[in-house]
């Protein structure tokens, strides 16, 4: 297993979140890390594990890409480019991420 966190120059804070069902209501909760099984993958998606950009430095535009650095527990990192997409699925929480 490996764990990671994230950072982005597009926001003042970058947090890892999950969505939990509490009493029939979906709520976002921060998590300190996200685990990836050895040789496997972990899916990030709205309504599940996701990266939340907090206090954006400028508005995000649909179709643009946001730079995000994934930081692994061994100290290594990798840069990715995440596409900005509109949230259109019914029942999806809209919280600016």
N, C-alpha and C positions, 0 to 999 in steps of 0.2 A: 504494500500500500504506500502511496505517496500522498502528501497533503500540499495544498497551495493556498495562497492569498492573492490579492490583486491590487493594482494601483493604476490610475489614469490621470494624465495631465488635463483632461477635460472637466474634472470636478475637484472640488476642495477635499472631498472624502470619497473613498471607494470601499464598499462593504460587500461581503458575501452574505446572501440571504437565502432562506428557504420559506416555503409557505406551509403552514400547518392548519389543520381543521380543529378549531376549538369551539365546541358547542354548536356545531353546524355553521360556523362562520370561518371563512378563510382569512388567516392573518399572516403577515410577513414577520419573520423573526431573523435577526442577524445570527450568523454562525461564525465561529472563529477561524474555521478552515473548511475546505471541502476535500474529501478523500477520493482518490482515484485508485482502483484496484490494480495490482501489478499486471501489466500486459493488457489492461482493459481501458475503459473510458467512463466518464461521468458526463451525463447530458445536462446542459443548462437550458432552461426554458421558462417562459412566463408561467406562473402558477406552480413552480417547483423551485429547484436550486437556480439562483441567478446572481449576477453581479449588479449591485445597485450603485449608481453614480449619484452622489449627494452634493447639493449646492453647486450646480453646473456653473462653469465660468462663462459660458455663452449658450444660447439655445441650440439644441440639436435639430438637424434638418433630416427628414426622412430621405433615405438614399445615400446619405453621407456615411463615412466610416469614423469610428472612434478608436483611437489607440489605447490599448490596455496592456499592461505588463502583468504576466502571471509569475508569481514568485513562489518557488518551490521550497519545501522544508530544508533541503540541503544547501540553500542559498543561491542556487542557480535561478535563472529567470528566462522567460521568452516573451517576445513582443508579438501581439496579435492585433488585428484590425477587425473590430466588430461592426457589422452593418446596423444602421439606425432604421428600425422598422416601426410602422404604426401598429398599435395594439388594436385589433379588430375582433378578436374572438369574444363571443358572448360570455359574460361572467368574469372576464379578465379584469383584475384590478388595474386601475390607471393611477400611478403614483409618480409619473415623470421618469420612468426608467424602462 
